[in-house]
Amino acid sequence: MRASMGWSKPCLWMGVAIITVAGAWAQEPVAQSDTARSSNKAVLEEVRVVSTKRATADRAQDVPVAATVITSMAIDENNYFDLVEVARVVPGSDFRETATFPGIQRFWLRAVGVTFSVPNFDPAVGVYQDGVFVAQNIAAILDTFDMESIEVLRGPQGTLFGRNTSVGAVVTRAKRPGETWGIDAQATFGSYDRNDYQVTVGGPLIDGLLRGKLALQNRNRDGWVKDNLGGDDLGVIDTMLARGLLVYTPSDSFDMTLIGERYRRRGDGAISVPLGLDDRGRQNHPLYPGMDRNWDETWSASGTDPWRSFSHHDIDKVILDANWDIEHGVITSVTGYINVDAFSGSDFDGLPPGPSPQNLINLSVVTGVWIGQDQFSQELRYASTFSERFDVTAGLYYFTQDLTYGEVRHANTFVSPTNPFGLRPPGHAKLDHDSYAVFAEGRWHLSDKMALTVGARLSRETKDVKLGLVNSGSCDSRMMPPFETSKEYSCTRGAAPGGWDIVDDETWDSLAARVILDYRATDSTMFYGGWTRGFRSGGFSFRASPVELTAPGIRPSFYDEERVDNLEIGMKADLMDRTLRVNLAAYYQFWDGIQRNLQAGGPSDAIQRTENVDDSYVYGMELEVNWIAATEIFTSGDLLRFDLSTGLAESGYKSDWFEAGQNLKSRSFGAPHDTVYGGVLYEHPAGAGGGSMSWRASYWWQEAYTQEGALRPTNIGDYQNKQLVDVSVQYTSEDGRWFAKVFGKNLTNDMYYDARVPFANTFGLGNPGDPRTWGLTLGFNWGD
């Protein structure tokens, strides 16, 4: 069973949170300049959200959906640089990168999400950038640079956002250019020679008609994991983001925004370290007696291997958003195009080279992938404002993507005169994917206090696939350097048409729905309850085992869609003259055909397979509270605020399902179920010199758990509790034009793994999380 606090300790956490303080960023951050004040008293700011897709933005506290909203100021002041860090304030979240390759989202909410890096797997937490669904997980860990807001919606969001939001959606929005010219510049310097630079310049290009903006950023950091073979330290990050925006407003009733973006990632790929059985994996490696290591040490690919760890990602996006107000409603068109050209490679085992007197094996494995994708989407919707009693949003949606995948592995055991680079039989895949949908959601105000929301979305999805499986021997890849950015894959020896191993297709129809009733007990307190249904796409596993090609009664590589029904009740309340905000949600989700991903084989022949489990469930509670301390210090301009959020869950299966001869029906989901986040802010005038000081500290805890799949007699697949402590101190000038901030992350140097990959009871690898780091940020702004 999973390591868990159980329900007794979660209840204690709930009591502590209610008696003291709790929260997540569900409102405007509390910097003094932006905190609403009445009679010298600070109050929690109201925040408007766009994820309801209505004609006008809604107050977050009026929307009957469990959601956490993170504003641009919260992003800056808490030093969040991507969605992984932002999610720490979201109850029950587990956002991280996948194990094998960097930059690929592994986003989980309510104990459910996607695990593997292979691009055939659709997300369970959908990411939307300015209204456009980011279909490929390798393009979905968005940088927070120049974002206006991030809305994390929990629970199925299928009616307005479609498939692949079965446990939630992340809705982001870039900052628009202002009505006057402005410049914002920041530079950050820190541990491991970190140096980040960002600048935005924007304003009116044609007065009253056209505004423009250019945002540029570069992030750099040296490696921090020692290569015991003498190579450069691993963990190098080098990213660039360039975004341009044009906002065209020819009249008060029409506006159009064009966004163009280029993201580039270079540096190292995933860092793999060998897992021992003791001391959180650092000691007692079963295959290498006496091989112990520090947390920040590994053995990289040797000089005889064809490549070291690397990443070479280029992602381009073009988004066009147009809105036309026709008096009784607004017509909106959102058009999106995304192109992905991403290569990644890594040392897959992290083991010392052998043989030697201490080493029992001589294994060296490196792996590399190429993901090429083009996607296009078009949404056309109408949002009405017919009356104060009724409004409706209805629309049409189309999505298509062409996906190409290549994977090649090297093993020193495959080196021969005819294969001098030791390349194993590669895998290759092509996917054509189309989806259509029609949707509508209406809200009836049954009385001044009660409203009913009803929505539905009818979707049709088709996938056509051609697969050449890894290790089947049906495909070829480039056999001469350079391997890192090669697209030279072909499959000619398979039994299916065209020389592939598998040629297949499938079409799915689904009806997502929502019925929610909300009741406003007072002007500041709302209760809601309802039912929602969502879907996650089925598909074909690019890493299926070649054994499936001849196994009786099996449709090779295929897995079906999954369906979830969610029952939820909740409360949103602003109390004590808007100095205390309490948001509470309780849910029960029951799944039909949930997709479970399992790992088999060793590093040189790893196979990932997916199967559907008939019946399973998750239930839990989520609490967010924000409290501005009601003391007399506010009369002197001081501000004291506390935040804490917590998510608690239990899960299980109602159907038999087997792995390695074990019935896993009695197991919980292989995911962290319980999380706690706490934060404190103290802000005060800086004294005679003017300006203000801001002191922040936060603590994030995530429970221990055991991975999905068959239980192992060793703890090689067990995650320990994770806890991160961050602090920052910032001085802001009196006119707000410049600031200086010192910050520290993971101050306790918690030695955790972002991912653990056990291949056997005695062999596995891990990806260590970032160690303790420090930094200094200097910022300046002028104009708007």
Rosetta blueprint (number, residue, H / E / L):
1 M L
2 R L
3 A L
4 S L
5 M L
6 G L
7 W L
8 S H
9 K H
10 P H
11 C H
12 L H
13 W H
14 M H
15 G H
16 V H
17 A H
18 I H
19 I H
20 T L
21 V L
22 A L
23 G L
24 A L
25 W L
26 A L
27 Q L
28 E L
29 P L
30 V L
31 A L
32 Q H
33 S H
34 D H
35 T L
36 A E
37 R E
38 S E
39 S L
40 N L
41 K E
42 A E
43 V E
44 L L
45 E L
46 E L
47 V L
48 R E
49 V E
50 V L
51 S L
52 T L
53 K L
54 R L
55 A L
56 T L
57 A L
58 D E
59 R E
60 A H
61 Q H
62 D H
63 V L
64 P L
65 V L
66 A L
67 A E
68 T E
69 V E
70 I E
71 T E
72 S H
73 M H
74 A H
75 I H
76 D H
77 E H
78 N L
79 N L
80 Y L
81 F L
82 D E
83 L H
84 V H
85 E H
86 V H
87 A H
88 R H
89 V H
90 V L
91 P L
92 G L
93 S E
94 D E
95 F E
96 R E
97 E E
98 T L
99 A L
100 T L
101 F L
102 P L
103 G L
104 I L
105 Q E
106 R E
107 F E
108 W E
109 L E
110 R L
111 A L
112 V E
113 G E
114 V L
115 T L
116 F L
117 S L
118 V L
119 P L
120 N L
121 F L
122 D L
123 P L
124 A L
125 V E
126 G E
127 V E
128 Y E
129 Q E
130 D L
131 G L
132 V E
133 F E
134 V L
135 A L
136 Q L
137 N H
138 I H
139 A H
140 A L
141 I L
142 L L
143 D E
144 T L
145 F L
146 D L
147 M E
148 E E
149 S E
150 I E
151 E E
152 V E
153 L E
154 R E
155 G L
156 P L
157 Q L
158 G H
159 T H
160 L H
161 F H
162 G L
163 R L
164 N L
165 T L
166 S L
167 V L
168 G E
169 A E
170 V E
171 V E
172 T E
173 R E
174 A E
175 K L
176 R L
177 P L
178 G L
179 E L
180 T L
181 W L
182 G E
183 I E
184 D E
185 A E
186 Q E
187 A E
188 T E
189 F E
190 G E
191 S H
192 Y H
193 D H
194 R E
195 N E
196 D E
197 Y E
198 Q E
199 V E
200 T E
201 V E
202 G E
203 G E
204 P E
205 L E
206 I E
207 D L
208 G L
209 L L
210 L E
211 R E
212 G E
213 K E
214 L E
215 A E
216 L E
217 Q E
218 N E
219 R E
220 N E
221 R E
222 D L
223 G L
224 W L
225 V E
226 K E
227 D E
228 N L
229 L L
230 G L
231 G L
232 D L
233 D L
234 L E
235 G L
236 V L
237 I E
238 D E
239 T E
240 M E
241 L E
242 A E
243 R E
244 G E
245 L E
246 L E
247 V E
248 Y E
249 T E
250 P E
251 S E
252 D L
253 S L
254 F E
255 D E
256 M E
257 T E
258 L E
259 I E
260 G E
261 E E
262 R E
263 Y E
264 R E
265 R E
266 R E
267 G E
268 D L
269 G L
270 A L
271 I L
272 S L
273 V E
274 P E
275 L L
276 G L
277 L L
278 D E
279 D H
280 R H
281 G H
282 R L
283 Q E
284 N L
285 H L
286 P L
287 L L
288 Y L
289 P L
290 G L
291 M L
292 D L
293 R L
294 N L
295 W L
296 D L
297 E E
298 T E
299 W L
300 S L
301 A L
302 S L
303 G L
304 T L
305 D L
306 P L
307 W L
308 R L
309 S L
310 F E
311 S E
312 H E
313 H E
314 D E
315 I E
316 D E
317 K E
318 V E
319 I E
320 L E
321 D E
322 A E
323 N E
324 W E
325 D E
326 I L
327 E L
328 H L
329 G E
330 V E
331 I E
332 T E
333 S E
334 V E
335 T E
336 G E
337 Y E
338 I E
339 N E
340 V E
341 D E
342 A E
343 F E
344 S E
345 G E
346 S E
347 D E
348 F L
349 D L
350 G L
351 L L
352 P L
353 P L
354 G L
355 P L
356 S L
357 P L
358 Q L
359 N L
360 L L
361 I L
362 N L
363 L L
364 S L
365 V E
366 V E
367 T E
368 G E
369 V E
370 W E
371 I E
372 G E
373 Q E
374 D E
375 Q E
376 F E
377 S E
378 Q E
379 E E
380 L E
381 R E
382 Y E
383 A E
384 S E
385 T L
386 F L
387 S L
388 E L
389 R L
390 F E
391 D E
392 V E
393 T E
394 A E
395 G E
396 L E
397 Y E
398 Y E
399 F E
400 T E
401 Q E
402 D E
403 L E
404 T E
405 Y E
406 G E
407 E E
408 V E
409 R E
410 H E
411 A E
412 N H
413 T H
414 F H
415 V L
416 S E
417 P L
418 T L
419 N E
420 P L
421 F L
422 G L
423 L E
424 R L
425 P L
426 P L
427 G E
428 H E
429 A E
430 K E
431 L E
432 D E
433 H E
434 D E
435 S E
436 Y E
437 A E
438 V E
439 F E
440 A E
441 E E
442 G E
443 R E
444 W E
445 H E
446 L L
447 S L
448 D L
449 K L
450 M E
451 A E
452 L E
453 T E
454 V E
455 G E
456 A E
457 R E
458 L E
459 S E
460 R E
461 E E
462 T E
463 K E
464 D E
465 V E
466 K E
467 L E
468 G E
469 L L
470 V L
471 N L
472 S L
473 G L
474 S L
475 C E
476 D E
477 S E
478 R L
479 M L
480 M L
481 P L
482 P L
483 F L
484 E L
485 T L
486 S L
487 K L
488 E L
489 Y E
490 S E
491 C E
492 T L
493 R L
494 G L
495 A L
496 A L
497 P H
498 G H
499 G H
500 W L
501 D L
502 I E
503 V E
504 D E
505 D E
506 E E
507 T E
508 W E
509 D E
510 S E
511 L E
512 A E
513 A E
514 R E
515 V E
516 I E
517 L E
518 D E
519 Y E
520 R E
521 A E
522 T E
523 D L
524 S L
525 T E
526 M E
527 F E
528 Y E
529 G E
530 G E
531 W E
532 T E
533 R E
534 G E
535 F E
536 R E
537 S L
538 G L
539 G E
540 F E
541 S L
542 F L
543 R L
544 A L
545 S L
546 P H
547 V H
548 E H
549 L H
550 T L
551 A L
552 P L
553 G L
554 I L
555 R L
556 P L
557 S L
558 F E
559 Y E
560 D L
561 E L
562 E E
563 R E
564 V E
565 D E
566 N E
567 L E
568 E E
569 I E
570 G E
571 M E
572 K E
573 A E
574 D E
575 L E
576 M L
577 D L
578 R L
579 T L
580 L E
581 R E
582 V E
583 N E
584 L E
585 A E
586 A E
587 Y E
588 Y E
589 Q E
590 F E
591 W E
592 D E
593 G E
594 I E
595 Q E
596 R E
597 N E
598 L E
599 Q E
600 A E
601 G L
602 G L
603 P L
604 S L
605 D L
606 A L
607 I E
608 Q E
609 R E
610 T E
611 E E
612 N E
613 V E
614 D E
615 D E
616 S E
617 Y E
618 V E
619 Y E
620 G E
621 M E
622 E E
623 L E
624 E E
625 V E
626 N E
627 W E
628 I E
629 A L
630 A L
631 T L
632 E H
633 I H
634 F H
635 T H
636 S H
637 G L
638 D L
639 L E
640 L E
641 R E
642 F E
643 D E
644 L E
645 S E
646 T E
647 G E
648 L E
649 A E
650 E E
651 S E
652 G E
653 Y E
654 K L
655 S L
656 D L
657 W L
658 F E
659 E E
660 A L
661 G L
662 Q E
663 N E
664 L H
665 K H
666 S H
667 R L
668 S L
669 F L
670 G L
671 A L
672 P L
673 H L
674 D L
675 T E
676 V E
677 Y E
678 G E
679 G E
680 V E
681 L E
682 Y E
683 E E
684 H E
685 P E
686 A L
687 G L
688 A L
689 G L
690 G L
691 G L
692 S E
693 M E
694 S E
695 W E
696 R E
697 A E
698 S E
699 Y E
700 W E
701 W E
702 Q E
703 E L
704 A L
705 Y E
706 T E
707 Q L
708 E L
709 G L
710 A L
711 L L
712 R L
713 P L
714 T L
715 N L
716 I L
717 G L
718 D E
719 Y E
720 Q L
721 N L
722 K E
723 Q E
724 L E
725 V E
726 D E
727 V E
728 S E
729 V E
730 Q E
731 Y E
732 T E
733 S L
734 E L
735 D L
736 G L
737 R L
738 W E
739 F E
740 A E
741 K E
742 V E
743 F E
744 G E
745 K E
746 N L
747 L L
748 T L
749 N L
750 D L
751 M L
752 Y L
753 Y E
754 D E
755 A E
756 R E
757 V E
758 P E
759 F E
760 A E
761 N L
762 T L
763 F E
764 G E
765 L E
766 G E
767 N E
768 P E
769 G L
770 D L
771 P L
772 R L
773 T E
774 W E
775 G E
776 L E
777 T E
778 L E
779 G E
780 F E
781 N E
782 W E
783 G E
784 D L
